[in-house]
Amino acid sequence: MVTTSMTLNATSTTWNELVTVKLESATGDVTRLDVGFDVTCDSQCTATAPTPWAGQRSLGIGEQVSGQVTYSENLPAGSIDDKITTKYHMFVTMAGVQPTQPNANWSNGRLIRCDNAVGQYPGCVYPDIRANLVLPLSQYGAAAATYAWAIQNMSDHWGATDNPLQRMKGEDLAKANRRVTCEDGTFSPVAAVTDDSCDEYPFAGTYQGGHTGCADIVPQLENGQWMFYSVKGRPDVTKYEPCVRGHVPLTQNSAAGGKYGSFVQTDRVLDAEKFVVSVTS
């Protein structure tokens, strides 16, 4: 039984993997096996510490051996992302006999992606695991409530697993989207919201953002429950609008925007890469 476990680093292109080999059972004259192990990786990656233990280790039934290997990705200069496969080789023999098939080779079925296209430092992620922006109501209040309402009620339910958002790289592009959605002259603060501000969803920093004709809603926390109201003087909400504008206190609006900005870096979301949004309690 071979078990491996690695944790990638969003701000480093060097990572470790724990390798454990256990002799689960044996038949006939086999009572002990000698096990060697080594790893490699392809593309721009190098296994800088390729063996979890030196030489071969003798294992009896029920015994196991563990050790750590290290990988390092050597990204060239410039904005680039590199797909990597880690590969494994196990050498199994028994003392006093001639082995017939001592080598076992296999590859990790999950690709690793390292890039220097996001943030200040390069890092690595599993690209087949979709990034998930988690926004607790307890922390982001009316902003998170606006997004949850949009995901659950609007016909396009942007950010749900079956209709993910796509990050759009470029601060100037995000500002242009926000001007279209929130600065078209139709947004007016309401008295029920202190320091009211326009919080657009889908986010301005996505390819789904930047629309006019949004549904305007006012989220209000009443007796521990979020309630949503339409805005007087604005068209009735049909739930088929191309966007939502929440009337949200500026501090909560800014905090949610900051979280999206940091999420892009911590989860290394590339330009046009899809992600989902989860609003929790």
QUITA-V290952 format. One record per backbone hydrogen bond with DSSP energy under -0.5 kcal/mol. CO is the residue of the C=O (numbers start at 1). NH is the residue of the N-H. E is the energy in kcal/mol with one decimal. If there is no record, write none. Layout:
BEGIN
{{CO	NH	E} {CO	NH	E}}
END
This chain:
BEGIN
{{1	22	-2.5} {3	20	-2.8} {5	18	-3.0} {9	12	-1.1} {9	124	-2.4} {13	73	-2.8} {15	71	-2.9} {16	7	-0.7} {17	19	-0.5} {17	69	-2.5} {18	5	-1.8} {19	67	-2.1} {20	3	-2.9} {21	65	-2.2} {22	24	-1.1} {23	62	-3.5} {27	30	-1.6} {29	31	-0.5} {31	61	-0.8} {33	35	-0.5} {33	59	-3.2} {34	93	-2.3} {35	57	-2.5} {36	91	-2.4} {38	89	-2.4} {40	87	-3.1} {42	45	-1.8} {44	74	-2.4} {46	48	-1.1} {46	72	-2.5} {49	70	-1.7} {50	39	-1.9} {52	68	-0.6} {57	35	-2.8} {59	33	-2.2} {60	63	-2.5} {63	23	-2.3} {65	21	-2.6} {67	19	-3.2} {69	17	-2.4} {70	48	-0.7} {70	49	-1.7} {71	15	-1.8} {72	46	-2.5} {73	75	-0.8} {78	80	-0.8} {80	116	-1.9} {82	114	-2.3} {84	112	-2.4} {85	42	-1.5} {86	108	-2.9} {87	40	-2.1} {88	106	-1.9} {89	38	-2.3} {90	92	-0.5} {90	104	-2.4} {91	36	-2.7} {93	34	-3.4} {94	97	-1.6} {97	99	-0.6} {102	92	-2.7} {104	90	-2.8} {106	88	-3.2} {109	111	-0.6} {112	84	-3.0} {113	125	-2.7} {114	82	-3.1} {115	123	-1.9} {123	115	-2.4} {125	113	-3.0} {125	127	-0.8} {126	129	-1.5} {128	130	-0.7} {131	276	-2.4} {132	134	-0.8} {133	135	-0.5} {133	278	-3.0} {135	280	-0.9} {136	139	-1.0} {136	140	-2.6} {137	141	-1.9} {140	143	-1.6} {140	144	-0.9} {141	145	-2.4} {142	146	-2.1} {143	147	-1.9} {144	148	-2.5} {145	149	-2.4} {146	150	-2.1} {147	151	-2.7} {148	152	-2.3} {149	153	-2.3} {150	154	-1.7} {154	157	-0.8} {157	160	-1.7} {159	277	-2.4} {160	163	-1.5} {163	159	-2.4} {163	160	-0.6} {165	275	-2.3} {166	207	-2.2} {167	169	-0.6} {167	272	-3.3} {170	174	-1.8} {171	175	-2.4} {172	176	-2.0} {173	177	-2.2} {174	178	-2.4} {175	179	-2.3} {176	180	-1.8} {177	181	-2.1} {178	182	-3.3} {178	183	-0.7} {179	183	-1.2} {186	188	-0.6} {190	193	-1.4} {192	194	-0.6} {193	196	-1.0} {195	250	-2.1} {197	199	-0.7} {197	248	-2.2} {198	200	-0.6} {199	246	-2.8} {201	244	-3.0} {203	206	-1.2} {205	168	-2.6} {206	209	-1.2} {214	216	-0.5} {215	217	-0.5} {215	245	-3.1} {216	231	-0.6} {217	219	-0.5} {217	247	-2.1} {218	229	-1.8} {220	222	-0.8} {220	227	-3.2} {222	225	-1.5} {225	222	-3.2} {227	220	-3.0} {229	218	-2.6} {230	232	-0.5} {231	234	-2.0} {239	155	-3.0} {243	215	-2.6} {244	201	-2.2} {244	246	-0.5} {245	217	-2.3} {246	199	-2.2} {246	248	-1.0} {248	197	-1.2} {249	252	-0.6} {249	253	-2.3} {250	254	-2.9} {251	255	-2.0} {252	256	-2.3} {253	257	-2.1} {254	258	-2.4} {255	259	-2.1} {256	260	-2.1} {257	261	-2.0} {258	262	-2.3} {259	263	-2.6} {260	264	-2.0} {261	265	-0.8} {262	266	-3.0} {263	267	-2.5} {264	269	-2.2} {265	268	-0.6} {268	270	-0.7} {270	273	-2.1} {273	167	-2.2} {274	131	-0.6} {275	165	-2.1} {276	133	-3.0} {278	135	-2.8} {278	280	-0.6} {280	137	-3.2}}
END
